[in-house]
Amino acid sequence: MAFVDAYADAIRRLDEQATTMGQAASGMLSQALTALAQRNPELARQVLAADDDIDAKDATMERDVLELISLLPPRQGDLRRLASLLRVARDLERVADYACDIAEVVLELGPAQEGVNLRDVSALGAQVLAMLADALTALDTRDTTLARAVNRADDGVDAGYARTHQDLVALMEQHPHQIREANQLVLVARYLERVADHAVNVAEMTVFTVEGRRRPFHHGGDPASPRAPANPMGPPVEPASPPDSAVNLERERTVPHDSAHTP
């Protein structure tokens, strides 16, 4: 009986690790967006410095989960929870990577240029931060209703990304001298859209843990959530971004973390 209690305590500690990691990754993203709005290079450097801690948390989560599984074959519900925590840790590590990408954009851009409005990018960032916060709350409280709301909210982020991309391309066409800055903001918008995908993945893990649905947001599998971000038991996979000319716009900048999302 004491061993069983210790096992349950170990799972609770892993839940707490996931909560801490989520708060850290969300804080990095918020800080990166503030650095962008303020064009604050020092704040951007703080984001980059925090990435090692997130990487360490991801590695610790993987080690602790595997060690716990090795002690005793978990029950079905516990196994789903442990598998979900592994996946969530990886998604949160990717969120932190994108926060670092935004911080690097801040360092590259320097002072703001007159005429480039950050309003749309800032609004998109606020949407994504709200999605991530809801996904983490749903994970912590096992709230499947909130998890499904996160999935539905992703459509709004996709639409916001499309609008922002279109507006920035139009700005570059009308004002060629602002191409460099607008191009970097296109990248930021893309990073935010990808973070939203990871928030959906985290939300999916909540439904998987509670209900045992392997692909709960897959079309036809869940009427309330007609989207399918990934297979929860497989490797981290990102949904494809909407086809657009962003790839061409990225020719002057290497995206350091994009390749990590290719299955």
C-alpha positions as CSV (number, residue, x, y, z in Angstrom):
1,M,0.0,0.0,0.0
2,A,2.9,2.4,0.9
3,F,4.4,1.7,-2.5
4,V,1.2,2.5,-4.3
5,D,0.9,5.7,-2.4
6,A,4.5,6.6,-3.3
7,Y,3.7,5.9,-7.0
8,A,0.7,8.2,-6.9
9,D,2.8,10.9,-5.2
10,A,5.5,10.5,-7.9
11,I,2.8,11.1,-10.6
12,R,1.6,14.2,-8.8
13,R,5.2,15.5,-8.7
14,L,5.4,15.0,-12.4
15,D,2.2,16.9,-12.9
16,E,3.8,19.7,-10.9
17,Q,6.9,19.6,-13.1
18,A,4.7,20.0,-16.1
19,T,2.9,22.9,-14.6
20,T,6.2,24.6,-13.7
21,M,7.6,24.0,-17.2
22,G,4.4,25.4,-18.8
23,Q,4.6,28.6,-16.7
24,A,8.3,29.0,-17.7
25,A,7.6,28.5,-21.4
26,S,4.6,30.8,-21.4
27,G,6.6,33.4,-19.5
28,M,9.4,33.2,-22.1
29,L,6.9,33.8,-24.9
30,S,5.2,36.7,-23.1
31,Q,8.7,38.2,-22.4
32,A,9.7,37.8,-26.0
33,L,6.6,39.6,-27.3
34,T,7.2,42.4,-24.8
35,A,10.7,42.7,-26.0
36,L,9.4,42.9,-29.6
37,A,6.9,45.6,-28.7
38,Q,9.5,47.6,-26.8
39,R,12.4,46.8,-29.1
40,N,14.2,45.8,-25.9
41,P,17.4,43.8,-26.7
42,E,18.2,43.2,-23.0
43,L,14.8,41.6,-22.4
44,A,15.3,39.5,-25.6
45,R,18.7,38.3,-24.2
46,Q,17.0,37.2,-21.0
47,V,14.6,35.0,-23.1
48,L,17.5,33.4,-24.8
49,A,19.3,32.8,-21.5
50,A,16.3,31.0,-20.1
51,D,16.2,28.4,-22.9
52,D,18.7,26.1,-21.2
53,D,16.5,25.8,-18.2
54,I,13.6,24.7,-20.3
55,D,15.7,22.1,-22.1
56,A,16.9,20.8,-18.7
57,K,13.2,20.5,-17.5
58,D,12.3,18.6,-20.7
59,A,15.2,16.1,-20.1
60,T,14.3,15.8,-16.4
61,M,10.7,15.0,-17.3
62,E,11.7,12.3,-19.7
63,R,14.1,10.7,-17.2
64,D,11.6,10.8,-14.3
65,V,8.8,9.4,-16.4
66,L,10.8,6.5,-17.7
67,E,12.2,5.7,-14.3
68,L,8.8,5.6,-12.8
69,I,7.5,3.3,-15.6
70,S,10.5,1.0,-14.9
71,L,9.5,0.6,-11.3
72,L,6.1,-0.8,-11.8
73,P,3.9,-1.3,-14.9
74,P,1.4,1.5,-14.7
75,R,-2.3,1.1,-14.8
76,Q,-4.0,2.2,-18.1
77,G,-5.0,5.6,-16.7
78,D,-1.6,6.2,-15.3
79,L,0.1,5.1,-18.5
80,R,-2.0,7.6,-20.5
81,R,-1.0,10.3,-18.0
82,L,2.7,9.5,-18.2
83,A,2.7,9.3,-22.0
84,S,0.9,12.6,-22.1
85,L,3.4,14.3,-19.8
86,L,6.2,13.2,-22.1
87,R,4.5,14.7,-25.1
88,V,3.5,17.9,-23.3
89,A,7.1,18.5,-22.1
90,R,8.3,18.2,-25.7
91,D,5.6,20.6,-26.9
92,L,6.5,23.1,-24.2
93,E,10.1,22.9,-25.1
94,R,9.1,23.8,-28.7
95,V,7.1,26.8,-27.4
96,A,10.3,28.0,-25.6
97,D,12.2,27.5,-28.9
98,Y,9.8,29.8,-30.7
99,A,10.1,32.4,-27.9
100,C,13.8,32.3,-28.5
101,D,13.2,32.8,-32.3
102,I,11.2,35.9,-31.6
103,A,13.9,37.2,-29.2
104,E,16.4,36.7,-32.0
105,V,14.2,38.7,-34.3
106,V,14.3,41.6,-31.8
107,L,18.1,41.5,-31.7
108,E,18.2,41.6,-35.5
109,L,15.7,44.3,-36.0
110,G,17.1,47.0,-33.8
111,P,15.1,50.2,-33.4
112,A,11.6,50.3,-34.9
113,Q,11.1,51.9,-38.3
114,E,8.4,54.5,-38.8
115,G,5.4,53.1,-40.6
116,V,5.6,49.5,-39.5
117,N,2.7,48.9,-37.2
118,L,2.9,46.0,-34.7
119,R,-0.8,46.1,-33.9
120,D,-1.7,42.9,-35.8
121,V,1.3,41.0,-34.6
122,S,0.7,42.0,-31.0
123,A,-3.0,41.0,-31.3
124,L,-2.0,37.6,-32.7
125,G,0.5,37.2,-29.8
126,A,-2.2,38.0,-27.2
127,Q,-4.5,35.3,-28.8
128,V,-1.8,32.7,-28.7
129,L,-0.8,33.5,-25.1
130,A,-4.5,33.1,-24.1
131,M,-4.7,29.8,-25.9
132,L,-1.5,28.5,-24.2
133,A,-2.8,29.6,-20.8
134,D,-6.1,27.8,-21.4
135,A,-4.3,24.7,-22.6
136,L,-2.1,24.6,-19.5
137,T,-5.1,25.2,-17.2
138,A,-7.0,22.4,-18.9
139,L,-4.0,20.1,-18.4
140,D,-3.7,21.0,-14.8
141,T,-7.4,20.6,-14.0
142,R,-8.1,17.9,-16.6
143,D,-10.9,20.1,-18.0
144,T,-11.8,18.5,-21.3
145,T,-14.3,21.2,-22.1
146,L,-11.7,23.9,-21.9
147,A,-9.3,21.7,-23.9
148,R,-11.8,21.5,-26.7
149,A,-12.2,25.3,-26.6
150,V,-8.5,25.6,-27.1
151,N,-8.8,23.5,-30.2
152,R,-11.6,25.7,-31.6
153,A,-9.7,28.9,-30.8
154,D,-6.9,27.8,-33.2
155,D,-9.1,28.7,-36.2
156,G,-9.1,32.3,-35.0
157,V,-5.3,32.2,-34.8
158,D,-5.0,30.7,-38.3
159,A,-7.2,33.5,-39.6
160,G,-5.2,36.2,-37.8
161,Y,-2.0,34.8,-39.1
162,A,-3.4,34.9,-42.7
163,R,-4.5,38.5,-42.3
164,T,-1.3,39.6,-40.7
165,H,0.8,37.9,-43.4
166,Q,-1.3,39.5,-46.2
167,D,-1.1,42.9,-44.7
168,L,2.7,42.7,-44.2
169,V,3.2,41.5,-47.8
170,A,1.1,44.4,-49.0
171,L,3.3,46.8,-46.9
172,M,6.4,45.4,-48.5
173,E,5.0,45.9,-52.0
174,Q,4.0,49.5,-51.3
175,H,7.1,50.5,-49.2
176,P,10.2,48.5,-50.4
177,H,12.4,50.3,-47.8
178,Q,10.4,48.5,-45.1
179,I,10.9,45.0,-46.5
180,R,13.5,43.9,-44.0
181,E,11.4,44.7,-41.0
182,A,8.2,43.5,-42.4
183,N,9.8,40.3,-43.5
184,Q,11.0,39.6,-39.9
185,L,7.5,40.3,-38.6
186,V,6.1,37.7,-41.0
187,L,8.4,35.3,-39.3
188,V,7.2,36.3,-35.9
189,A,3.6,35.7,-37.0
190,R,4.5,32.3,-38.3
191,Y,6.2,31.4,-35.0
192,L,3.1,32.4,-33.2
193,E,0.9,30.3,-35.4
194,R,3.1,27.3,-34.6
195,V,3.0,28.0,-30.9
196,A,-0.8,27.8,-31.2
197,D,-0.4,24.4,-32.8
198,H,1.5,23.3,-29.8
199,A,-1.1,24.7,-27.5
200,V,-3.6,22.5,-29.3
201,N,-1.3,19.5,-28.8
202,V,-1.2,20.2,-25.1
203,A,-5.0,20.4,-25.0
204,E,-5.3,17.2,-26.9
205,M,-3.2,15.5,-24.3
206,T,-5.8,16.5,-21.7
207,V,-8.6,14.8,-23.6
208,F,-6.4,11.8,-24.2
209,T,-5.6,11.4,-20.5
210,V,-9.1,11.7,-19.3
211,E,-11.1,9.9,-22.1
212,G,-8.5,7.7,-23.7
213,R,-9.1,9.1,-27.2
214,R,-6.0,8.7,-29.3
215,R,-6.8,11.5,-31.7
216,P,-9.7,13.4,-30.1
217,F,-9.6,16.4,-32.4
218,H,-9.5,14.3,-35.6
219,H,-12.4,15.0,-38.0
220,G,-15.1,12.5,-37.2
221,G,-13.7,11.4,-33.9
222,D,-15.0,14.2,-31.8
223,P,-17.9,16.3,-33.1
224,A,-17.0,19.2,-30.8
225,S,-13.4,19.3,-32.1
226,P,-13.1,18.7,-35.9
227,R,-9.4,19.2,-36.1
228,A,-6.4,16.8,-35.8
229,P,-3.1,18.3,-34.7
230,A,-1.2,15.1,-34.0
231,N,-1.2,11.4,-32.9
232,P,-0.7,11.6,-29.1
233,M,1.2,8.4,-28.9
234,G,3.5,9.2,-31.8
235,P,6.4,11.7,-32.0
236,P,5.7,15.4,-31.9
237,V,4.2,16.5,-35.2
238,E,3.1,20.0,-36.2
239,P,0.2,20.6,-38.5
240,A,1.2,22.1,-41.8
241,S,1.0,25.9,-42.1
242,P,-1.4,27.4,-44.6
243,P,0.3,27.6,-48.0
244,D,1.6,31.1,-48.6
245,S,4.6,33.0,-49.8
246,A,6.2,33.0,-46.4
247,V,8.8,30.4,-47.5
248,N,10.1,32.8,-50.1
249,L,10.2,35.6,-47.6
250,E,12.4,33.6,-45.3
251,R,15.2,33.3,-47.8
252,E,17.3,35.9,-45.9
253,R,16.9,34.2,-42.5
254,T,17.4,30.6,-41.4
255,V,14.6,29.4,-39.2
256,P,16.5,27.6,-36.4
257,H,13.7,25.4,-35.0
258,D,11.4,24.8,-37.9
259,S,13.3,21.6,-39.0
260,A,12.6,20.1,-35.6
261,H,8.9,19.9,-36.4
262,T,9.2,17.8,-39.5
263,P,8.0,14.3,-38.9
